[in-house]
Amino acid sequence: MDYLYESLITAITLIFNLDVEVRTAVWTSLYTSSTAIFFASLIGIPAGLWLGLSRFRGRRILVTLLNTLMALPTVVIGLLLFGLLSRQGPLGSWGLLFTPVAMILGQMVLATPIVANLVLAAVAGADRRILPTLLTLGASPFQATIQLLKEIRFGIMAAIIAGFGRVIAEVGVAMMLGGNIRGVTRTMTTAIALETSKGEFAFGLSLGIILLAVALMVNLGLNFVQQR
């Protein structure tokens, strides 16, 4: 118990003293995750909206594929992108491997199916009379779609929050594509794994506390949006 107590005190001290290593890892996590969820939303929201409104042959297969991608292991995404971005890969000349850009790409691939699927669910749960009514009243298809987006805005917000919570807590993509480089690509999750294995339990605990705080805020935001 003394070991845990002393580690906790040290961890809290590191947090309140704004330790450089802690601050850098937190910033890298927030920066890469926020950027990834931004681009994932640009792709996932239109994709979910299109799948929710369209009816065509093969739609069920696409929806099933989307559901499957939601459960895709992060290490698999990391492995595939590693092959593309490595020097022997087709995109190796870009020099993106072991950079924040590579991490953002991996997290974006991870978050896009989540955002798209939850937006699809929001569209499916909306009143089906909204679009026909608006079109009957003289609205253009674009205006009707914008109004539908307003109606399901809380579902879209929930999709974005859920996607952000997924990527900020992942470790596989960040480790494989970022390389856990100190001060450059080391995130909270990769730093926790590395420092704990080195015996720096207090340092890992400090990052764990911050990560739990971020996860708590994400979940509170998600619950608030769902209640609305």
C-alpha positions, 0 to 999 in steps of 0.5 A: 500500500505504501508503494501505491500511495507514494506513487499516487502522490508522485503522480499528482505532483507531476500533474500539478507541476506541469512536468514537461514529459507529461505535458508533451504526451498529453498534447500529442494525444489531444492534437492527433486525436482531435485532428483525426476525428475532424477528418473522420467526421468530414468523411463519416458524416456524409457517408452515414447520411448517404447510406441512411437516405439511399436505397440501392442494391448492395446497401445491406452489404455496405452496412454490414461491412461498416459494422465489421470495420467498427470492430477492426483491431487497431493493430490490424490498421497499424499493420496495413498502414505500416506496409503502405508507409514503410520505405518498401511500401507504395507511399514510403517516399512520402516519409510519413512513417513514425510521424504525427501525420501517420498516427492521424491517418491511422486514427482517422481510419479507426474513427471513420466507421464509428462516426459513419455508423452512428450517423447512419443510426441517427438517420434511421431513427429520425422521422421518415416524414421530414424529407418528403414533407420539406420537398412537398413544401418546396424545399430543394433536396439540399435544403431538405438535407440541411434541415435533416442534419439539424434534426439529428444534430445531437446524434451527429455530436454523439458520433463525433464524441464516441469516435474521439473517445475511441481514438484517444484511448487506443495504443496499437496505431499510435505505437506502430505508426508513431514509433513512440518517439519521445517528444514527437509521437509519444502519446499518453497510452504509449507513454504509459505502456513504455514507462510502466515497463521501465519501472516508472509506475508513478509517471505512468500513473500520472498519465493514466489519471489524465487519460481517465479524466479525459475519458470521463469528460468524453463520456459525460459529454456523450451522456449529455448529448444522448439525453438531449 
